[in-house]
Amino acid sequence: MLTRTGRKEISELDIEYVLKLIANNGFPLVLSVYLVWKLEFFITEIVKNQKEFSHNVTAEIKEIKQTINELRVDIAKNQ
């Protein structure tokens, strides 16, 4: 299975290939590369969620400002 970026997930790679990587490069290095690769996905998701949250907060603030302005107009009319 390919990810959005067209790369294979490490869990789906051929076991022999992974074992060759470990034999040639050492387990700590292969593990580190895998973890950094997985971390990239989580960071991307966090950034995406942060942008969405920021957009939602901005929309709520605009709505609150509009409501406050409407209340000010109503109060001014009643005085």
mmJSON file of the N, C-alpha and C atoms, coordinates in Angstrom:
{"data_MODEL":{"atom_site":{
"group_PDB":["ATOM","ATOM","ATOM","ATOM","ATOM","ATOM","ATOM","ATOM","ATOM","ATOM","ATOM","ATOM","ATOM","ATOM","ATOM","ATOM","ATOM","ATOM","ATOM","ATOM","ATOM","ATOM","ATOM","ATOM","ATOM","ATOM","ATOM","ATOM","ATOM","ATOM","ATOM","ATOM","ATOM","ATOM","ATOM","ATOM","ATOM","ATOM","ATOM","ATOM","ATOM","ATOM","ATOM","ATOM","ATOM","ATOM","ATOM","ATOM","ATOM","ATOM","ATOM","ATOM","ATOM","ATOM","ATOM","ATOM","ATOM","ATOM","ATOM","ATOM","ATOM","ATOM","ATOM","ATOM","ATOM","ATOM","ATOM","ATOM","ATOM","ATOM","ATOM","ATOM","ATOM","ATOM","ATOM","ATOM","ATOM","ATOM","ATOM","ATOM","ATOM","ATOM","ATOM","ATOM","ATOM","ATOM","ATOM","ATOM","ATOM","ATOM","ATOM","ATOM","ATOM","ATOM","ATOM","ATOM","ATOM","ATOM","ATOM","ATOM","ATOM","ATOM","ATOM","ATOM","ATOM","ATOM","ATOM","ATOM","ATOM","ATOM","ATOM","ATOM","ATOM","ATOM","ATOM","ATOM","ATOM","ATOM","ATOM","ATOM","ATOM","ATOM","ATOM","ATOM","ATOM","ATOM","ATOM","ATOM","ATOM","ATOM","ATOM","ATOM","ATOM","ATOM","ATOM","ATOM","ATOM","ATOM","ATOM","ATOM","ATOM","ATOM","ATOM","ATOM","ATOM","ATOM","ATOM","ATOM","ATOM","ATOM","ATOM","ATOM","ATOM","ATOM","ATOM","ATOM","ATOM","ATOM","ATOM","ATOM","ATOM","ATOM","ATOM","ATOM","ATOM","ATOM","ATOM","ATOM","ATOM","ATOM","ATOM","ATOM","ATOM","ATOM","ATOM","ATOM","ATOM","ATOM","ATOM","ATOM","ATOM","ATOM","ATOM","ATOM","ATOM","ATOM","ATOM","ATOM","ATOM","ATOM","ATOM","ATOM","ATOM","ATOM","ATOM","ATOM","ATOM","ATOM","ATOM","ATOM","ATOM","ATOM","ATOM","ATOM","ATOM","ATOM","ATOM","ATOM","ATOM","ATOM","ATOM","ATOM","ATOM","ATOM","ATOM","ATOM","ATOM","ATOM","ATOM","ATOM","ATOM","ATOM","ATOM","ATOM","ATOM","ATOM","ATOM","ATOM","ATOM","ATOM","ATOM","ATOM","ATOM","ATOM","ATOM","ATOM","ATOM"],
"id":[1,2,3,4,5,6,7,8,9,10,11,12,13,14,15,16,17,18,19,20,21,22,23,24,25,26,27,28,29,30,31,32,33,34,35,36,37,38,39,40,41,42,43,44,45,46,47,48,49,50,51,52,53,54,55,56,57,58,59,60,61,62,63,64,65,66,67,68,69,70,71,72,73,74,75,76,77,78,79,80,81,82,83,84,85,86,87,88,89,90,91,92,93,94,95,96,97,98,99,100,101,102,103,104,105,106,107,108,109,110,111,112,113,114,115,116,117,118,119,120,121,122,123,124,125,126,127,128,129,130,131,132,133,134,135,136,137,138,139,140,141,142,143,144,145,146,147,148,149,150,151,152,153,154,155,156,157,158,159,160,161,162,163,164,165,166,167,168,169,170,171,172,173,174,175,176,177,178,179,180,181,182,183,184,185,186,187,188,189,190,191,192,193,194,195,196,197,198,199,200,201,202,203,204,205,206,207,208,209,210,211,212,213,214,215,216,217,218,219,220,221,222,223,224,225,226,227,228,229,230,231,232,233,234,235,236,237],
"type_symbol":["N","C","C","N","C","C","N","C","C","N","C","C","N","C","C","N","C","C","N","C","C","N","C","C","N","C","C","N","C","C","N","C","C","N","C","C","N","C","C","N","C","C","N","C","C","N","C","C","N","C","C","N","C","C","N","C","C","N","C","C","N","C","C","N","C","C","N","C","C","N","C","C","N","C","C","N","C","C","N","C","C","N","C","C","N","C","C","N","C","C","N","C","C","N","C","C","N","C","C","N","C","C","N","C","C","N","C","C","N","C","C","N","C","C","N","C","C","N","C","C","N","C","C","N","C","C","N","C","C","N","C","C","N","C","C","N","C","C","N","C","C","N","C","C","N","C","C","N","C","C","N","C","C","N","C","C","N","C","C","N","C","C","N","C","C","N","C","C","N","C","C","N","C","C","N","C","C","N","C","C","N","C","C","N","C","C","N","C","C","N","C","C","N","C","C","N","C","C","N","C","C","N","C","C","N","C","C","N","C","C","N","C","C","N","C","C","N","C","C","N","C","C","N","C","C","N","C","C","N","C","C","N","C","C","N","C","C"],
"label_atom_id":["N","CA","C","N","CA","C","N","CA","C","N","CA","C","N","CA","C","N","CA","C","N","CA","C","N","CA","C","N","CA","C","N","CA","C","N","CA","C","N","CA","C","N","CA","C","N","CA","C","N","CA","C","N","CA","C","N","CA","C","N","CA","C","N","CA","C","N","CA","C","N","CA","C","N","CA","C","N","CA","C","N","CA","C","N","CA","C","N","CA","C","N","CA","C","N","CA","C","N","CA","C","N","CA","C","N","CA","C","N","CA","C","N","CA","C","N","CA","C","N","CA","C","N","CA","C","N","CA","C","N","CA","C","N","CA","C","N","CA","C","N","CA","C","N","CA","C","N","CA","C","N","CA","C","N","CA","C","N","CA","C","N","CA","C","N","CA","C","N","CA","C","N","CA","C","N","CA","C","N","CA","C","N","CA","C","N","CA","C","N","CA","C","N","CA","C","N","CA","C","N","CA","C","N","CA","C","N","CA","C","N","CA","C","N","CA","C","N","CA","C","N","CA","C","N","CA","C","N","CA","C","N","CA","C","N","CA","C","N","CA","C","N","CA","C","N","CA","C","N","CA","C","N","CA","C","N","CA","C","N","CA","C","N","CA","C","N","CA","C","N","CA","C","N","CA","C"],
"label_alt_id":[null,null,null,null,null,null,null,null,null,null,null,null,null,null,null,null,null,null,null,null,null,null,null,null,null,null,null,null,null,null,null,null,null,null,null,null,null,null,null,null,null,null,null,null,null,null,null,null,null,null,null,null,null,null,null,null,null,null,null,null,null,null,null,null,null,null,null,null,null,null,null,null,null,null,null,null,null,null,null,null,null,null,null,null,null,null,null,null,null,null,null,null,null,null,null,null,null,null,null,null,null,null,null,null,null,null,null,null,null,null,null,null,null,null,null,null,null,null,null,null,null,null,null,null,null,null,null,null,null,null,null,null,null,null,null,null,null,null,null,null,null,null,null,null,null,null,null,null,null,null,null,null,null,null,null,null,null,null,null,null,null,null,null,null,null,null,null,null,null,null,null,null,null,null,null,null,null,null,null,null,null,null,null,null,null,null,null,null,null,null,null,null,null,null,null,null,null,null,null,null,null,null,null,null,null,null,null,null,null,null,null,null,null,null,null,null,null,null,null,null,null,null,null,null,null,null,null,null,null,null,null,null,null,null,null,null,null],
"label_comp_id":["MET","MET","MET","LEU","LEU","LEU","THR","THR","THR","ARG","ARG","ARG","THR","THR","THR","GLY","GLY","GLY","ARG","ARG","ARG","LYS","LYS","LYS","GLU","GLU","GLU","ILE","ILE","ILE","SER","SER","SER","GLU","GLU","GLU","LEU","LEU","LEU","ASP","ASP","ASP","ILE","ILE","ILE","GLU","GLU","GLU","TYR","TYR","TYR","VAL","VAL","VAL","LEU","LEU","LEU","LYS","LYS","LYS","LEU","LEU","LEU","ILE","ILE","ILE","ALA","ALA","ALA","ASN","ASN","ASN","ASN","ASN","ASN","GLY","GLY","GLY","PHE","PHE","PHE","PRO","PRO","PRO","LEU","LEU","LEU","VAL","VAL","VAL","LEU","LEU","LEU","SER","SER","SER","VAL","VAL","VAL","TYR","TYR","TYR","LEU","LEU","LEU","VAL","VAL","VAL","TRP","TRP","TRP","LYS","LYS","LYS","LEU","LEU","LEU","GLU","GLU","GLU","PHE","PHE","PHE","PHE","PHE","PHE","ILE","ILE","ILE","THR","THR","THR","GLU","GLU","GLU","ILE","ILE","ILE","VAL","VAL","VAL","LYS","LYS","LYS","ASN","ASN","ASN","GLN","GLN","GLN","LYS","LYS","LYS","GLU","GLU","GLU","PHE","PHE","PHE","SER","SER","SER","HIS","HIS","HIS","ASN","ASN","ASN","VAL","VAL","VAL","THR","THR","THR","ALA","ALA","ALA","GLU","GLU","GLU","ILE","ILE","ILE","LYS","LYS","LYS","GLU","GLU","GLU","ILE","ILE","ILE","LYS","LYS","LYS","GLN","GLN","GLN","THR","THR","THR","ILE","ILE","ILE","ASN","ASN","ASN","GLU","GLU","GLU","LEU","LEU","LEU","ARG","ARG","ARG","VAL","VAL","VAL","ASP","ASP","ASP","ILE","ILE","ILE","ALA","ALA","ALA","LYS","LYS","LYS","ASN","ASN","ASN","GLN","GLN","GLN"],
"label_asym_id":["A","A","A","A","A","A","A","A","A","A","A","A","A","A","A","A","A","A","A","A","A","A","A","A","A","A","A","A","A","A","A","A","A","A","A","A","A","A","A","A","A","A","A","A","A","A","A","A","A","A","A","A","A","A","A","A","A","A","A","A","A","A","A","A","A","A","A","A","A","A","A","A","A","A","A","A","A","A","A","A","A","A","A","A","A","A","A","A","A","A","A","A","A","A","A","A","A","A","A","A","A","A","A","A","A","A","A","A","A","A","A","A","A","A","A","A","A","A","A","A","A","A","A","A","A","A","A","A","A","A","A","A","A","A","A","A","A","A","A","A","A","A","A","A","A","A","A","A","A","A","A","A","A","A","A","A","A","A","A","A","A","A","A","A","A","A","A","A","A","A","A","A","A","A","A","A","A","A","A","A","A","A","A","A","A","A","A","A","A","A","A","A","A","A","A","A","A","A","A","A","A","A","A","A","A","A","A","A","A","A","A","A","A","A","A","A","A","A","A","A","A","A","A","A","A","A","A","A","A","A","A","A","A","A","A","A","A"],
"label_entity_id":["1","1","1","1","1","1","1","1","1","1","1","1","1","1","1","1","1","1","1","1","1","1","1","1","1","1","1","1","1","1","1","1","1","1","1","1","1","1","1","1","1","1","1","1","1","1","1","1","1","1","1","1","1","1","1","1","1","1","1","1","1","1","1","1","1","1","1","1","1","1","1","1","1","1","1","1","1","1","1","1","1","1","1","1","1","1","1","1","1","1","1","1","1","1","1","1","1","1","1","1","1","1","1","1","1","1","1","1","1","1","1","1","1","1","1","1","1","1","1","1","1","1","1","1","1","1","1","1","1","1","1","1","1","1","1","1","1","1","1","1","1","1","1","1","1","1","1","1","1","1","1","1","1","1","1","1","1","1","1","1","1","1","1","1","1","1","1","1","1","1","1","1","1","1","1","1","1","1","1","1","1","1","1","1","1","1","1","1","1","1","1","1","1","1","1","1","1","1","1","1","1","1","1","1","1","1","1","1","1","1","1","1","1","1","1","1","1","1","1","1","1","1","1","1","1","1","1","1","1","1","1","1","1","1","1","1","1"],
"label_seq_id":[1,1,1,2,2,2,3,3,3,4,4,4,5,5,5,6,6,6,7,7,7,8,8,8,9,9,9,10,10,10,11,11,11,12,12,12,13,13,13,14,14,14,15,15,15,16,16,16,17,17,17,18,18,18,19,19,19,20,20,20,21,21,21,22,22,22,23,23,23,24,24,24,25,25,25,26,26,26,27,27,27,28,28,28,29,29,29,30,30,30,31,31,31,32,32,32,33,33,33,34,34,34,35,35,35,36,36,36,37,37,37,38,38,38,39,39,39,40,40,40,41,41,41,42,42,42,43,43,43,44,44,44,45,45,45,46,46,46,47,47,47,48,48,48,49,49,49,50,50,50,51,51,51,52,52,52,53,53,53,54,54,54,55,55,55,56,56,56,57,57,57,58,58,58,59,59,59,60,60,60,61,61,61,62,62,62,63,63,63,64,64,64,65,65,65,66,66,66,67,67,67,68,68,68,69,69,69,70,70,70,71,71,71,72,72,72,73,73,73,74,74,74,75,75,75,76,76,76,77,77,77,78,78,78,79,79,79],
"pdbx_PDB_ins_code":[null,null,null,null,null,null,null,null,null,null,null,null,null,null,null,null,null,null,null,null,null,null,null,null,null,null,null,null,null,null,null,null,null,null,null,null,null,null,null,null,null,null,null,null,null,null,null,null,null,null,null,null,null,null,null,null,null,null,null,null,null,null,null,null,null,null,null,null,null,null,null,null,null,null,null,null,null,null,null,null,null,null,null,null,null,null,null,null,null,null,null,null,null,null,null,null,null,null,null,null,null,null,null,null,null,null,null,null,null,null,null,null,null,null,null,null,null,null,null,null,null,null,null,null,null,null,null,null,null,null,null,null,null,null,null,null,null,null,null,null,null,null,null,null,null,null,null,null,null,null,null,null,null,null,null,null,null,null,null,null,null,null,null,null,null,null,null,null,null,null,null,null,null,null,null,null,null,null,null,null,null,null,null,null,null,null,null,null,null,null,null,null,null,null,null,null,null,null,null,null,null,null,null,null,null,null,null,null,null,null,null,null,null,null,null,null,null,null,null,null,null,null,null,null,null,null,null,null,null,null,null,null,null,null,null,null,null],
"Cartn_x":[0.842,0.0,0.886,0.529,1.301,0.622,1.417,0.875,0.561,0.087,-0.239,0.981,2.156,3.363,3.942,3.305,3.762,4.798,5.067,6.052,5.354,6.062,5.517,5.677,4.735,4.87,5.86,6.641,7.685,7.083,5.878,5.265,4.92,4.834,4.463,5.663,6.843,8.03,8.371,9.07,9.51,10.432,10.204,10.985,12.464,12.75,14.153,14.837,14.132,14.699,15.021,14.099,14.311,15.493,15.571,16.687,18.02,18.021,19.249,19.648,18.661,18.955,19.576,19.006,19.527,20.936,21.15,22.474,23.519,23.142,24.093,24.302,23.268,23.338,23.242,22.834,22.683,21.266,20.824,19.45,19.141,20.007,19.67,19.45,20.257,20.1,18.794,18.486,17.244,16.034,16.079,14.985,14.822,15.915,15.867,15.244,15.648,15.09,13.588,13.194,11.77,10.979,11.5,10.792,10.689,11.736,11.69,10.657,10.617,9.663,8.224,7.965,6.636,6.305,7.295,7.096,6.67,7.19,6.823,5.315,4.717,3.272,2.517,2.938,2.246,2.402,3.564,3.785,2.9,2.795,1.932,0.483,0.03,-1.343,-1.543,-0.573,-0.673,-0.772,0.05,0.021,-1.33,-1.83,-3.127,-4.233,-4.23,-5.247,-5.124,-3.896,-3.684,-4.238,-4.031,-4.569,-6.095,-6.681,-8.14,-8.673,-8.001,-8.393,-8.303,-7.216,-7.031,-8.15,-8.505,-9.594,-10.91,-11.181,-12.425,-12.468,-11.349,-11.292,-11.526,-10.909,-11.093,-12.555,-13.203,-14.618,-15.481,-15.177,-15.932,-15.726,-14.51,-14.228,-15.009,-15.059,-15.831,-17.314,-17.824,-19.224,-19.493,-18.58,-18.731,-18.694,-17.769,-17.687,-18.975,-19.524,-20.772,-21.906,-21.976,-23.022,-22.869,-21.65,-21.403,-21.835,-21.488,-21.899,-23.416,-24.088,-25.549,-26.144,-25.561,-26.024,-25.803,-24.69,-24.423,-25.461,-25.793,-26.796,-28.141,-28.524,-29.792,-29.84,-28.758,-28.693,-28.778,-28.094,-28.122,-29.534,-30.26,-31.62,-32.564,-32.329,-33.234,-32.97,-31.86,-31.555,-32.086],
"Cartn_y":[-1.179,0.0,1.24,2.228,3.447,4.541,5.416,6.555,7.661,8.797,9.93,10.417,10.263,10.739,9.7,8.537,7.517,6.581,6.72,5.849,4.674,3.559,2.398,2.599,2.051,2.068,0.983,1.244,0.303,-1.041,-1.04,-2.294,-3.184,-2.596,-3.37,-3.677,-3.253,-3.567,-5.038,-5.536,-6.92,-7.108,-8.136,-8.401,-8.574,-9.214,-9.405,-8.064,-7.136,-5.813,-5.098,-5.179,-4.548,-5.197,-6.519,-7.209,-6.84,-6.675,-6.248,-4.842,-3.966,-2.619,-2.655,-3.477,-3.595,-4.165,-5.185,-5.804,-4.839,-4.063,-3.157,-1.859,-1.366,-0.055,-0.074,-1.156,-1.247,-0.936,-1.655,-1.506,-0.097,0.535,1.882,2.888,2.811,3.742,3.495,2.261,1.93,2.326,2.052,2.427,3.943,4.656,6.121,6.696,6.19,6.666,6.379,5.205,4.848,5.773,6.027,6.88,8.316,8.829,10.174,10.221,9.19,9.116,9.125,8.365,8.322,9.659,10.266,11.552,12.621,12.543,13.495,13.488,12.313,12.2,12.901,12.654,13.253,14.77,15.261,16.708,17.335,16.683,17.187,17.263,16.241,16.235,17.335,17.534,18.575,19.951,20.212,21.503,21.702,20.655,20.75,21.056,20.364,20.586,21.964,22.438,23.769,24.841,24.696,25.664,25.664,24.484,24.384,25.024,24.764,25.346,26.869,27.373,28.819,29.444,28.798,29.288,29.318,28.257,28.191,29.258,29.49,30.513,31.894,32.159,33.445,33.658,32.632,32.731,33.008,32.352,32.579,34.001,34.506,35.867,36.87,36.665,37.554,37.535,36.363,36.244,36.957,36.822,37.49,39.005,39.499,40.941,41.463,40.709,41.112,41.175,40.19,40.167,41.346,41.656,42.795,44.097,44.255,45.462,45.576,44.462,44.473,44.859,44.365,44.725,46.207,46.745,48.188,49.025,48.628,49.352,49.28,48.11,47.954,48.811,48.844,49.636,51.109,51.533,52.937,53.356,52.468,52.776,52.901,52.109,52.102,53.247,53.911,54.979,56.289],
"Cartn_z":[0.0,0.0,0.0,-0.824,-0.903,-0.1,0.489,1.211,0.234,0.77,-0.091,-0.86,-0.289,-0.944,-1.886,-2.004,-2.926,-2.327,-1.023,-0.39,0.272,0.35,1.053,2.553,3.302,4.746,5.136,6.185,6.584,6.995,7.568,7.991,6.8,5.629,4.448,3.553,3.964,3.177,3.334,2.375,2.434,3.639,4.424,5.632,5.301,4.207,3.822,3.586,2.973,2.718,4.033,4.977,6.279,6.992,6.931,7.577,6.926,5.608,4.93,5.364,5.51,5.985,7.376,8.236,9.602,9.582,8.764,8.695,8.142,7.147,6.515,7.289,7.953,8.579,10.092,10.652,12.097,12.528,13.542,14.024,14.52,15.322,15.814,14.682,13.648,12.533,11.799,11.502,10.789,11.639,12.926,13.814,13.87,13.95,13.992,12.731,11.588,10.319,10.271,10.691,10.702,11.617,12.801,13.753,13.254,12.65,12.072,10.954,10.14,9.047,9.577,10.643,11.242,11.91,12.523,13.197,12.201,10.988,9.94,9.712,9.704,9.506,10.63,11.874,13.007,13.024,12.672,12.622,11.555,10.412,9.342,9.811,10.504,11.019,12.063,12.926,13.95,13.301,12.306,11.617,10.932,10.279,9.613,10.618,11.751,12.774,13.403,13.57,14.132,13.207,11.9,10.939,10.97,11.034,11.094,12.377,13.493,14.776,14.712,14.156,14.031,13.204,12.119,11.273,12.054,12.815,13.59,14.677,15.353,16.393,15.783,14.643,13.963,13.587,13.091,12.72,13.953,15.066,16.304,16.814,16.736,17.187,16.35,15.046,14.171,14.549,14.845,15.231,16.553,17.507,18.805,18.626,17.796,17.542,16.919,15.993,15.346,16.363,17.239,18.265,19.213,19.614,20.503,19.83,18.56,17.831,17.738,17.507,17.449,18.803,19.886,21.227,21.479,21.064,21.25,20.507,19.294,18.51,19.21,19.693,20.394,21.666,22.409,23.636,23.307,22.253,21.853,21.414,20.761,20.323,21.515,22.536,23.715,24.684,24.566,25.516,25.099],
"occupancy":[1.0,1.0,1.0,1.0,1.0,1.0,1.0,1.0,1.0,1.0,1.0,1.0,1.0,1.0,1.0,1.0,1.0,1.0,1.0,1.0,1.0,1.0,1.0,1.0,1.0,1.0,1.0,1.0,1.0,1.0,1.0,1.0,1.0,1.0,1.0,1.0,1.0,1.0,1.0,1.0,1.0,1.0,1.0,1.0,1.0,1.0,1.0,1.0,1.0,1.0,1.0,1.0,1.0,1.0,1.0,1.0,1.0,1.0,1.0,1.0,1.0,1.0,1.0,1.0,1.0,1.0,1.0,1.0,1.0,1.0,1.0,1.0,1.0,1.0,1.0,1.0,1.0,1.0,1.0,1.0,1.0,1.0,1.0,1.0,1.0,1.0,1.0,1.0,1.0,1.0,1.0,1.0,1.0,1.0,1.0,1.0,1.0,1.0,1.0,1.0,1.0,1.0,1.0,1.0,1.0,1.0,1.0,1.0,1.0,1.0,1.0,1.0,1.0,1.0,1.0,1.0,1.0,1.0,1.0,1.0,1.0,1.0,1.0,1.0,1.0,1.0,1.0,1.0,1.0,1.0,1.0,1.0,1.0,1.0,1.0,1.0,1.0,1.0,1.0,1.0,1.0,1.0,1.0,1.0,1.0,1.0,1.0,1.0,1.0,1.0,1.0,1.0,1.0,1.0,1.0,1.0,1.0,1.0,1.0,1.0,1.0,1.0,1.0,1.0,1.0,1.0,1.0,1.0,1.0,1.0,1.0,1.0,1.0,1.0,1.0,1.0,1.0,1.0,1.0,1.0,1.0,1.0,1.0,1.0,1.0,1.0,1.0,1.0,1.0,1.0,1.0,1.0,1.0,1.0,1.0,1.0,1.0,1.0,1.0,1.0,1.0,1.0,1.0,1.0,1.0,1.0,1.0,1.0,1.0,1.0,1.0,1.0,1.0,1.0,1.0,1.0,1.0,1.0,1.0,1.0,1.0,1.0,1.0,1.0,1.0,1.0,1.0,1.0,1.0,1.0,1.0,1.0,1.0,1.0,1.0,1.0,1.0],
"B_iso_or_equiv":[0.0,0.0,0.0,0.0,0.0,0.0,0.0,0.0,0.0,0.0,0.0,0.0,0.0,0.0,0.0,0.0,0.0,0.0,0.0,0.0,0.0,0.0,0.0,0.0,0.0,0.0,0.0,0.0,0.0,0.0,0.0,0.0,0.0,0.0,0.0,0.0,0.0,0.0,0.0,0.0,0.0,0.0,0.0,0.0,0.0,0.0,0.0,0.0,0.0,0.0,0.0,0.0,0.0,0.0,0.0,0.0,0.0,0.0,0.0,0.0,0.0,0.0,0.0,0.0,0.0,0.0,0.0,0.0,0.0,0.0,0.0,0.0,0.0,0.0,0.0,0.0,0.0,0.0,0.0,0.0,0.0,0.0,0.0,0.0,0.0,0.0,0.0,0.0,0.0,0.0,0.0,0.0,0.0,0.0,0.0,0.0,0.0,0.0,0.0,0.0,0.0,0.0,0.0,0.0,0.0,0.0,0.0,0.0,0.0,0.0,0.0,0.0,0.0,0.0,0.0,0.0,0.0,0.0,0.0,0.0,0.0,0.0,0.0,0.0,0.0,0.0,0.0,0.0,0.0,0.0,0.0,0.0,0.0,0.0,0.0,0.0,0.0,0.0,0.0,0.0,0.0,0.0,0.0,0.0,0.0,0.0,0.0,0.0,0.0,0.0,0.0,0.0,0.0,0.0,0.0,0.0,0.0,0.0,0.0,0.0,0.0,0.0,0.0,0.0,0.0,0.0,0.0,0.0,0.0,0.0,0.0,0.0,0.0,0.0,0.0,0.0,0.0,0.0,0.0,0.0,0.0,0.0,0.0,0.0,0.0,0.0,0.0,0.0,0.0,0.0,0.0,0.0,0.0,0.0,0.0,0.0,0.0,0.0,0.0,0.0,0.0,0.0,0.0,0.0,0.0,0.0,0.0,0.0,0.0,0.0,0.0,0.0,0.0,0.0,0.0,0.0,0.0,0.0,0.0,0.0,0.0,0.0,0.0,0.0,0.0,0.0,0.0,0.0,0.0,0.0,0.0,0.0,0.0,0.0,0.0,0.0,0.0],
"pdbx_formal_charge":[null,null,null,null,null,null,null,null,null,null,null,null,null,null,null,null,null,null,null,null,null,null,null,null,null,null,null,null,null,null,null,null,null,null,null,null,null,null,null,null,null,null,null,null,null,null,null,null,null,null,null,null,null,null,null,null,null,null,null,null,null,null,null,null,null,null,null,null,null,null,null,null,null,null,null,null,null,null,null,null,null,null,null,null,null,null,null,null,null,null,null,null,null,null,null,null,null,null,null,null,null,null,null,null,null,null,null,null,null,null,null,null,null,null,null,null,null,null,null,null,null,null,null,null,null,null,null,null,null,null,null,null,null,null,null,null,null,null,null,null,null,null,null,null,null,null,null,null,null,null,null,null,null,null,null,null,null,null,null,null,null,null,null,null,null,null,null,null,null,null,null,null,null,null,null,null,null,null,null,null,null,null,null,null,null,null,null,null,null,null,null,null,null,null,null,null,null,null,null,null,null,null,null,null,null,null,null,null,null,null,null,null,null,null,null,null,null,null,null,null,null,null,null,null,null,null,null,null,null,null,null,null,null,null,null,null,null],
"auth_seq_id":[1,1,1,2,2,2,3,3,3,4,4,4,5,5,5,6,6,6,7,7,7,8,8,8,9,9,9,10,10,10,11,11,11,12,12,12,13,13,13,14,14,14,15,15,15,16,16,16,17,17,17,18,18,18,19,19,19,20,20,20,21,21,21,22,22,22,23,23,23,24,24,24,25,25,25,26,26,26,27,27,27,28,28,28,29,29,29,30,30,30,31,31,31,32,32,32,33,33,33,34,34,34,35,35,35,36,36,36,37,37,37,38,38,38,39,39,39,40,40,40,41,41,41,42,42,42,43,43,43,44,44,44,45,45,45,46,46,46,47,47,47,48,48,48,49,49,49,50,50,50,51,51,51,52,52,52,53,53,53,54,54,54,55,55,55,56,56,56,57,57,57,58,58,58,59,59,59,60,60,60,61,61,61,62,62,62,63,63,63,64,64,64,65,65,65,66,66,66,67,67,67,68,68,68,69,69,69,70,70,70,71,71,71,72,72,72,73,73,73,74,74,74,75,75,75,76,76,76,77,77,77,78,78,78,79,79,79],
"auth_comp_id":["MET","MET","MET","LEU","LEU","LEU","THR","THR","THR","ARG","ARG","ARG","THR","THR","THR","GLY","GLY","GLY","ARG","ARG","ARG","LYS","LYS","LYS","GLU","GLU","GLU","ILE","ILE","ILE","SER","SER","SER","GLU","GLU","GLU","LEU","LEU","LEU","ASP","ASP","ASP","ILE","ILE","ILE","GLU","GLU","GLU","TYR","TYR","TYR","VAL","VAL","VAL","LEU","LEU","LEU","LYS","LYS","LYS","LEU","LEU","LEU","ILE","ILE","ILE","ALA","ALA","ALA","ASN","ASN","ASN","ASN","ASN","ASN","GLY","GLY","GLY","PHE","PHE","PHE","PRO","PRO","PRO","LEU","LEU","LEU","VAL","VAL","VAL","LEU","LEU","LEU","SER","SER","SER","VAL","VAL","VAL","TYR","TYR","TYR","LEU","LEU","LEU","VAL","VAL","VAL","TRP","TRP","TRP","LYS","LYS","LYS","LEU","LEU","LEU","GLU","GLU","GLU","PHE","PHE","PHE","PHE","PHE","PHE","ILE","ILE","ILE","THR","THR","THR","GLU","GLU","GLU","ILE","ILE","ILE","VAL","VAL","VAL","LYS","LYS","LYS","ASN","ASN","ASN","GLN","GLN","GLN","LYS","LYS","LYS","GLU","GLU","GLU","PHE","PHE","PHE","SER","SER","SER","HIS","HIS","HIS","ASN","ASN","ASN","VAL","VAL","VAL","THR","THR","THR","ALA","ALA","ALA","GLU","GLU","GLU","ILE","ILE","ILE","LYS","LYS","LYS","GLU","GLU","GLU","ILE","ILE","ILE","LYS","LYS","LYS","GLN","GLN","GLN","THR","THR","THR","ILE","ILE","ILE","ASN","ASN","ASN","GLU","GLU","GLU","LEU","LEU","LEU","ARG","ARG","ARG","VAL","VAL","VAL","ASP","ASP","ASP","ILE","ILE","ILE","ALA","ALA","ALA","LYS","LYS","LYS","ASN","ASN","ASN","GLN","GLN","GLN"],
"auth_asym_id":["A","A","A","A","A","A","A","A","A","A","A","A","A","A","A","A","A","A","A","A","A","A","A","A","A","A","A","A","A","A","A","A","A","A","A","A","A","A","A","A","A","A","A","A","A","A","A","A","A","A","A","A","A","A","A","A","A","A","A","A","A","A","A","A","A","A","A","A","A","A","A","A","A","A","A","A","A","A","A","A","A","A","A","A","A","A","A","A","A","A","A","A","A","A","A","A","A","A","A","A","A","A","A","A","A","A","A","A","A","A","A","A","A","A","A","A","A","A","A","A","A","A","A","A","A","A","A","A","A","A","A","A","A","A","A","A","A","A","A","A","A","A","A","A","A","A","A","A","A","A","A","A","A","A","A","A","A","A","A","A","A","A","A","A","A","A","A","A","A","A","A","A","A","A","A","A","A","A","A","A","A","A","A","A","A","A","A","A","A","A","A","A","A","A","A","A","A","A","A","A","A","A","A","A","A","A","A","A","A","A","A","A","A","A","A","A","A","A","A","A","A","A","A","A","A","A","A","A","A","A","A","A","A","A","A","A","A"],
"auth_atom_id":["N","CA","C","N","CA","C","N","CA","C","N","CA","C","N","CA","C","N","CA","C","N","CA","C","N","CA","C","N","CA","C","N","CA","C","N","CA","C","N","CA","C","N","CA","C","N","CA","C","N","CA","C","N","CA","C","N","CA","C","N","CA","C","N","CA","C","N","CA","C","N","CA","C","N","CA","C","N","CA","C","N","CA","C","N","CA","C","N","CA","C","N","CA","C","N","CA","C","N","CA","C","N","CA","C","N","CA","C","N","CA","C","N","CA","C","N","CA","C","N","CA","C","N","CA","C","N","CA","C","N","CA","C","N","CA","C","N","CA","C","N","CA","C","N","CA","C","N","CA","C","N","CA","C","N","CA","C","N","CA","C","N","CA","C","N","CA","C","N","CA","C","N","CA","C","N","CA","C","N","CA","C","N","CA","C","N","CA","C","N","CA","C","N","CA","C","N","CA","C","N","CA","C","N","CA","C","N","CA","C","N","CA","C","N","CA","C","N","CA","C","N","CA","C","N","CA","C","N","CA","C","N","CA","C","N","CA","C","N","CA","C","N","CA","C","N","CA","C","N","CA","C","N","CA","C","N","CA","C","N","CA","C","N","CA","C","N","CA","C","N","CA","C","N","CA","C"],
"pdbx_PDB_model_num":[1,1,1,1,1,1,1,1,1,1,1,1,1,1,1,1,1,1,1,1,1,1,1,1,1,1,1,1,1,1,1,1,1,1,1,1,1,1,1,1,1,1,1,1,1,1,1,1,1,1,1,1,1,1,1,1,1,1,1,1,1,1,1,1,1,1,1,1,1,1,1,1,1,1,1,1,1,1,1,1,1,1,1,1,1,1,1,1,1,1,1,1,1,1,1,1,1,1,1,1,1,1,1,1,1,1,1,1,1,1,1,1,1,1,1,1,1,1,1,1,1,1,1,1,1,1,1,1,1,1,1,1,1,1,1,1,1,1,1,1,1,1,1,1,1,1,1,1,1,1,1,1,1,1,1,1,1,1,1,1,1,1,1,1,1,1,1,1,1,1,1,1,1,1,1,1,1,1,1,1,1,1,1,1,1,1,1,1,1,1,1,1,1,1,1,1,1,1,1,1,1,1,1,1,1,1,1,1,1,1,1,1,1,1,1,1,1,1,1,1,1,1,1,1,1,1,1,1,1,1,1,1,1,1,1,1,1]
}}}
